[in-house]
């Protein structure tokens, strides 16, 4: 048989064995998933040519959409925004003059406010020099100002004017005084009223201060409710990663990816029609969306390592890099691409500026569905026997690269599985803890160590996460994967966990200073991203390339445990203002994981596979 042209040898009526030359491009037509179409996962058939790097492009497209789970932080603020007060009324007294105000301030539109005065129990209009001002104040009672001083990479910006409305001179309308203010921001608005009253010929000046909390929310969720939706999503994400691995053998990776995209998109689409129901939000975004992410997440990794047995670390990093960058993309689409004073999209305030939260859910649901389905169409296995040009499988050694196959049951009986499980739980827990509390901790630390105002600290802490942590998270997935291909998975683990442990311990001490906070956030995000390149590659190395889709789901279950433990401990320590007991123990655990990695070696040859 000529070696220069592909051929098929019919060895059984239902099987074809492909004999292919080593090419970077192969011809494919479909992904044979098993079931009715045959017991084996034969992979690509003959048809139009496809370069294996198309798999990488499809994987990145899928993961960009699946990164929506980390973009949930963009929705927490509007979901937890206070509801507008539709029954505001206040009564106050100064020197015998009773002041009554009635009416509701509304953001962005004129409001009808009525004021009445009573003296000795009788409504009076003997009022002169009536002056009304509105000021937006923070929780410390300070007037909020536009364009606060923002230390950003050494640049200091000019402080703006206080956010106020008025002065107003209300006009008498029947027995009450009326005026129509307009406020542009939600928050705690303070009415300052000065009035001169003619009391039996004596002119007396009275001053009143009334506070109205102006909300823009439509949901009124508590912060705990917003985080519960996120936690449920993480839980179902981890669980359905395992289920997806098992389903792939029966239904095929392409079908699994498409199903994941449909579930994820459908979850957000249904949430857009669920009104303000918290329960429905948990069901649609937490449960249904988490299921979709779990089903789709493992597909690009499982298919990628089959097409790239020579570059497993790199392709795993590329496959999941979209997950990290996707979070940044979807967050900033909501709020505008603003990083401190740097406004990449000018005055555009993001989708929330034009659409309601429910409408953004609908837009995102459709976008997620389209991205995952398109990427899923190319998620097909290579033909049986295919290998990259010039590459030959290495001989089995103690640092095996995935030639021996373990079933999930066999894998869970090995100490290597539980070592990887512990390490991933620690790495995920540390990174997710920082994601959850970096803005709270950053604000606390900067205000106490650098004497910054609340507004300044919030902006700097937000920049540390949205810019430095998020970008490094995506970059780390690619770099650590490529590095592990050069120095080996074991030493990549040792380096990553050793560095992460040191920085997590230092994070408590440096978080109160702008530049060290940026650097620490970038390093922690970089190492957190590395988890998602190294662990699937190590799973393939230790337990088999062909079985990685199923086996990695069991390894990834540790991510769910880390996601529950890390952020919860961080929040508890934050409530008690004992931040050191969050970051330092997490750093110590990372160093223990580093020591664990030193003991890693490939498992012994697996016993015969049993189903």
HUHU-V914637 format. One record per helix or strand. SS is the DSSP state (a for helix, b for strand). FROM is the first residue (numbers start at 0). TO is the last residue. If there is no record, write none. Layout:
((SS;FROM;TO) (SS;FROM;TO))
//
This chain:
((b;6;11) (b;14;18) (b;24;27) (b;31;31) (a;34;36) (b;42;42) (b;47;50) (a;52;79) (b;82;82) (b;88;93) (b;96;101) (b;106;106) (b;112;118) (b;121;123) (b;126;136) (b;142;142) (b;144;144) (b;151;151) (b;154;154) (b;161;161) (b;163;167) (b;170;172) (b;175;178) (b;182;182) (b;186;198) (b;201;213) (b;216;216) (a;222;250) (a;252;271) (a;277;306) (a;311;334) (b;337;338) (b;341;342) (a;350;353) (a;356;375) (a;407;411) (a;414;448) (a;453;486) (a;488;509) (a;513;542) (a;547;574) (a;579;597))
//
